[in-house]
């Protein structure tokens, strides 16, 4: 065999994606759309209404409400004490 004829049978009709990425065009398109959808999903998770920032905000709000409950319980105990003292004085 001649060296020139050796390379004549090689198929050189590759697409651009096969040539540079090693993927067929359909695989490249499917992979591209999967990556885009994954990016959109992660964007919604990180910056949407169910995001981590909202969770942290809700944790802060929960702490604020718990502090308010403790304050109101203490106020209620003082007011009940005053009420029963007044009730005892009026009963005498």
C-alpha positions in Angstrom: 0.0 0.0 0.0 1.1 3.5 -0.8 1.3 6.0 2.0 -0.9 8.4 0.1 -3.7 5.9 -0.3 -3.6 5.1 3.4 -5.3 8.3 4.4 -7.9 8.4 1.5 -10.3 6.1 3.3 -10.5 8.3 6.5 -13.8 10.2 6.9 -13.0 13.8 7.4 -16.7 15.0 7.4 -16.9 15.8 11.1 -19.2 18.5 12.5 -17.7 21.4 14.4 -18.8 19.9 17.7 -17.3 16.6 16.9 -14.1 18.3 15.7 -13.6 20.6 18.7 -15.6 19.0 21.6 -15.7 15.3 20.7 -19.6 15.3 20.8 -22.1 14.8 18.1 -24.4 17.8 17.5 -27.5 16.2 19.1 -25.5 15.3 22.3 -24.1 18.8 22.4 -27.6 20.4 22.1 -29.0 18.1 24.8 -26.1 18.8 27.1 -26.4 22.5 26.5 -30.1 22.5 27.4 -29.5 20.4 30.5 -26.9 22.9 31.7 -29.2 25.9 31.0 -32.1 24.2 32.9 -29.8 23.4 35.8 -28.6 27.0 35.9 -32.2 28.3 35.9 -33.1 25.8 38.7 -30.1 26.9 40.8 -31.0 30.6 40.2 -34.5 30.0 41.4 -33.2 28.1 44.5 -30.6 30.8 45.4 -32.5 34.0 44.5 -36.2 33.0 44.4 -38.9 33.1 47.0 -37.6 29.9 48.6 -34.1 31.2 48.9 -31.5 30.8 51.6 -31.8 34.6 52.4 -35.6 34.1 53.1 -34.7 31.3 55.5 -32.2 33.4 57.4 -34.8 36.3 57.5 -37.4 33.9 58.9 -34.9 32.7 61.6 -34.3 36.3 62.6 -38.0 37.0 62.7 -38.6 33.9 64.8 -36.0 35.1 67.4 -37.7 38.5 67.5 -41.1 36.9 68.1 -39.7 34.7 70.8 -38.2 37.7 72.6 -41.5 39.4 72.3 -43.3 36.4 73.9 -40.9 36.4 76.8 -41.4 40.2 77.4 -45.2 39.8 77.2 -45.1 36.9 79.7 -43.1 39.0 82.1 -45.5 41.9 81.7 -48.5 39.6 82.1 -47.0 38.2 85.4 -46.6 41.7 86.8 -50.1 42.7 85.8 -51.6 39.6 87.3 -49.7 40.3 90.5 -51.1 43.8 90.6 -54.6 42.6 89.8 -54.6 40.1 92.6 -53.2 42.6 95.0 -56.0 45.1 94.1 -58.6 42.3 94.3 -57.4 41.4 97.8 -57.5 45.0 98.9 -61.1 45.4 97.6 -62.2 42.2 99.3 -61.2 43.5 102.8 
